[in-house]
Amino acid sequence: MRRTFRNAAMFGLILGMLGTVSCRQTNDEDKDASEPMQNEMHEGDMHEEMNNSNMDEDAHVEDQMLNMSDEDTVGAEFNNDQASQAYKDYIGIMEAMVNSDPEAAKESANDLQDVYAEDSENAKISQLASRLASTDDINKQREIFSEISAAMEPVLKNNIKSGKIFKQYCPMAFEGKGDYWYSNRKAIRNPFFGEKMMNCGRTEETIQ
């Protein structure tokens, strides 16, 4: 009887030890299984934070563009209708350059060509406008726009009656050679680079 009891006790002890080891293994496995889930959850949180950050940056850029488009333009009046219309069409070309829109540039260039089509004194402006209107290449248009700006300077300076025109300069234009343009905004909107370098430049002179 004693031997039977002792054997039963030993058997029970062995079962208990096996049960303990099995529980530890199960707990360890559960712990190991939970770690990847926690890591996945952590990575998911990081992705969400990055997405939120990118959305915030996009919203900030969008706000900047909206603020830029809402900026007040400054008007200018001229001594004659030709100069007034020429300036309007020139600004149309300039804005098209800012927006990198060759079709809009061609439309305004066609209008500018008509202004001085029969004016020998400003025939160069008409010829340049015709050249700009004949190409779809935005880079070539920008080169011709530079020439138009130079040709427009005496028209603007000699005929402005009131208001302001801003002569602005970008040192990076045309591979660092730099160039000027005229604007109806004091804030810089670069026609030579558009959105690539929208705010590159400075106001050199105010014509009034």
C-alpha positions as CSV (number, residue, x, y, z in Angstrom):
1,M,0.0,0.0,0.0
2,R,2.8,2.4,0.9
3,R,4.6,1.7,-2.4
4,T,1.3,2.2,-4.3
5,F,0.7,5.5,-2.5
6,R,4.2,6.6,-3.2
7,N,4.0,5.8,-6.9
8,A,0.7,7.7,-7.1
9,A,2.2,10.7,-5.4
10,M,5.2,10.7,-7.7
11,F,3.0,10.4,-10.8
12,G,0.9,13.4,-9.6
13,L,4.1,15.5,-9.0
14,I,5.3,14.7,-12.5
15,L,2.0,15.8,-14.0
16,G,2.1,19.0,-12.0
17,M,5.6,19.8,-13.3
18,L,4.6,19.1,-16.8
19,G,1.6,21.3,-16.5
20,T,3.7,24.2,-15.1
21,V,6.2,23.9,-18.0
22,S,3.4,23.8,-20.5
23,C,1.8,27.0,-19.1
24,R,5.2,28.8,-19.2
25,Q,5.7,27.9,-22.8
26,T,2.2,29.0,-23.7
27,N,2.7,32.3,-21.9
28,D,6.0,32.8,-23.6
29,E,4.4,32.1,-27.0
30,D,1.5,34.4,-26.3
31,K,4.0,37.1,-25.3
32,D,6.1,36.6,-28.4
33,A,2.9,36.7,-30.5
34,S,1.8,39.9,-28.9
35,E,5.0,41.7,-29.6
36,P,4.6,41.8,-33.4
37,M,1.0,43.0,-33.0
38,Q,2.2,45.8,-30.8
39,N,5.0,46.6,-33.3
40,E,2.4,46.6,-36.1
41,M,0.2,48.9,-34.1
42,H,3.1,51.2,-33.4
43,E,4.1,51.3,-37.1
44,G,0.5,52.0,-38.0
45,D,0.5,54.9,-35.6
46,M,3.7,56.2,-37.1
47,H,2.3,56.0,-40.6
48,E,-0.8,57.8,-39.5
49,E,1.3,60.6,-37.9
50,M,3.3,60.9,-41.1
51,N,0.2,61.1,-43.2
52,N,-1.3,63.7,-40.9
53,S,2.0,65.7,-41.1
54,N,2.0,65.5,-44.9
55,M,-1.7,66.7,-45.0
56,D,-0.8,69.6,-42.7
57,E,2.1,70.6,-45.0
58,D,-0.1,70.3,-48.1
59,A,-2.7,72.5,-46.4
60,H,-0.1,75.0,-45.5
61,V,1.2,75.3,-49.1
62,E,-2.4,75.6,-50.3
63,D,-3.1,78.4,-47.8
64,Q,0.0,80.2,-49.1
65,M,-1.2,79.9,-52.7
66,L,-4.6,81.2,-51.7
67,N,-3.1,84.1,-49.8
68,M,-0.9,84.9,-52.8
69,S,-3.9,84.9,-55.2
70,D,-5.9,87.1,-52.8
71,E,-3.2,89.8,-52.6
72,D,-4.4,93.1,-54.0
73,T,-3.1,94.2,-57.3
74,V,-2.1,97.8,-57.9
75,G,-3.6,99.6,-60.8
76,A,-2.0,102.1,-63.2
77,E,-3.5,104.7,-65.5
78,F,-1.8,105.9,-68.7
79,N,-1.9,109.0,-71.0
80,N,-3.3,107.0,-73.9
81,D,-5.5,104.0,-74.7
82,Q,-2.7,102.2,-76.5
83,A,-0.3,102.2,-73.5
84,S,-3.2,101.2,-71.2
85,Q,-4.1,98.2,-73.4
86,A,-0.5,97.2,-74.0
87,Y,0.1,97.1,-70.2
88,K,-3.0,95.0,-69.7
89,D,-1.9,92.5,-72.3
90,Y,1.7,92.5,-71.0
91,I,0.4,91.6,-67.5
92,G,-1.7,88.9,-69.1
93,I,1.5,87.4,-70.6
94,M,3.3,87.8,-67.3
95,E,0.6,86.0,-65.3
96,A,0.6,83.2,-67.9
97,M,4.4,82.8,-67.4
98,V,3.9,82.7,-63.7
99,N,1.3,79.9,-64.1
100,S,3.4,78.1,-66.8
101,D,0.4,78.4,-69.2
102,P,1.6,78.7,-72.8
103,E,-1.9,78.8,-74.3
104,A,-2.9,81.8,-72.1
105,A,0.4,83.5,-73.0
106,K,-0.3,83.1,-76.7
107,E,-3.8,84.7,-76.3
108,S,-2.4,87.7,-74.5
109,A,0.5,88.0,-76.9
110,N,-2.0,88.0,-79.9
111,D,-3.8,90.9,-78.2
112,L,-0.6,92.8,-77.6
113,Q,0.4,92.3,-81.2
114,D,-2.8,94.0,-82.3
115,V,-2.2,97.0,-80.1
116,Y,0.9,98.2,-82.0
117,A,0.4,96.5,-85.3
118,E,0.2,99.8,-87.1
119,D,2.5,101.8,-84.8
120,S,6.0,102.1,-86.3
121,E,7.4,103.6,-83.1
122,N,6.5,100.4,-81.1
123,A,6.6,97.9,-84.0
124,K,9.2,95.8,-82.1
125,I,6.7,95.1,-79.4
126,S,4.2,93.9,-82.0
127,Q,6.8,91.7,-83.7
128,L,8.0,90.1,-80.4
129,A,4.4,89.5,-79.4
130,S,3.8,87.7,-82.7
131,R,6.8,85.5,-82.1
132,L,5.7,84.6,-78.6
133,A,2.2,83.7,-79.9
134,S,3.7,81.4,-82.5
135,T,5.3,78.9,-80.1
136,D,4.0,76.5,-77.6
137,D,7.3,76.1,-75.8
138,I,7.1,77.8,-72.4
139,N,10.9,78.2,-72.2
140,K,11.0,80.0,-75.6
141,Q,8.0,82.1,-74.5
142,R,9.9,83.2,-71.4
143,E,12.9,84.2,-73.5
144,I,10.7,86.3,-75.8
145,F,8.9,87.7,-72.7
146,S,12.2,89.0,-71.5
147,E,12.6,91.0,-74.8
148,I,9.1,92.3,-74.6
149,S,9.7,93.5,-71.1
150,A,12.7,95.5,-72.3
151,A,10.7,96.9,-75.2
152,M,7.8,97.9,-72.9
153,E,9.9,99.9,-70.5
154,P,9.8,103.2,-72.3
155,V,6.1,102.8,-73.0
156,L,5.4,102.3,-69.3
157,K,7.8,105.0,-68.0
158,N,6.8,107.7,-70.5
159,N,3.0,107.1,-70.4
160,I,2.1,106.3,-66.8
161,K,-0.3,109.0,-65.4
162,S,-1.1,107.5,-62.0
163,G,-0.8,104.4,-59.9
164,K,2.3,102.1,-59.6
165,I,4.2,99.6,-61.7
166,F,6.8,97.4,-60.0
167,K,10.0,96.6,-61.8
168,Q,11.2,93.3,-60.4
169,Y,14.4,91.3,-60.7
170,C,15.3,87.6,-60.5
171,P,19.1,87.0,-60.2
172,M,18.6,83.3,-61.0
173,A,16.8,83.8,-64.4
174,F,18.5,82.4,-67.5
175,E,21.1,80.3,-65.8
176,G,22.1,83.0,-63.3
177,K,22.3,85.9,-65.8
178,G,19.3,87.5,-64.1
179,D,16.5,89.5,-65.7
180,Y,13.7,92.0,-65.1
181,W,10.0,92.0,-65.5
182,Y,7.1,94.4,-64.7
183,S,4.3,93.6,-62.3
184,N,1.1,95.0,-60.9
185,R,1.9,93.3,-57.5
186,K,4.6,94.2,-55.0
187,A,4.7,90.6,-53.9
188,I,7.0,88.5,-56.1
189,R,5.4,86.0,-58.5
190,N,8.3,84.9,-60.7
191,P,7.4,84.5,-64.4
192,F,10.8,82.9,-65.3
193,F,10.4,79.9,-63.0
194,G,6.7,79.8,-62.0
195,E,5.9,77.4,-59.2
196,K,9.5,76.0,-59.1
197,M,10.8,79.3,-57.6
198,M,7.7,81.4,-57.2
199,N,9.1,83.9,-54.7
200,C,12.6,84.3,-56.1
201,G,13.3,87.9,-56.8
202,R,13.0,91.4,-55.5
203,T,11.4,94.8,-56.4
204,E,14.1,97.0,-57.9
205,E,12.1,100.1,-58.8
206,T,8.6,101.5,-58.5
207,I,7.4,103.4,-61.6
208,Q,4.8,106.0,-60.8
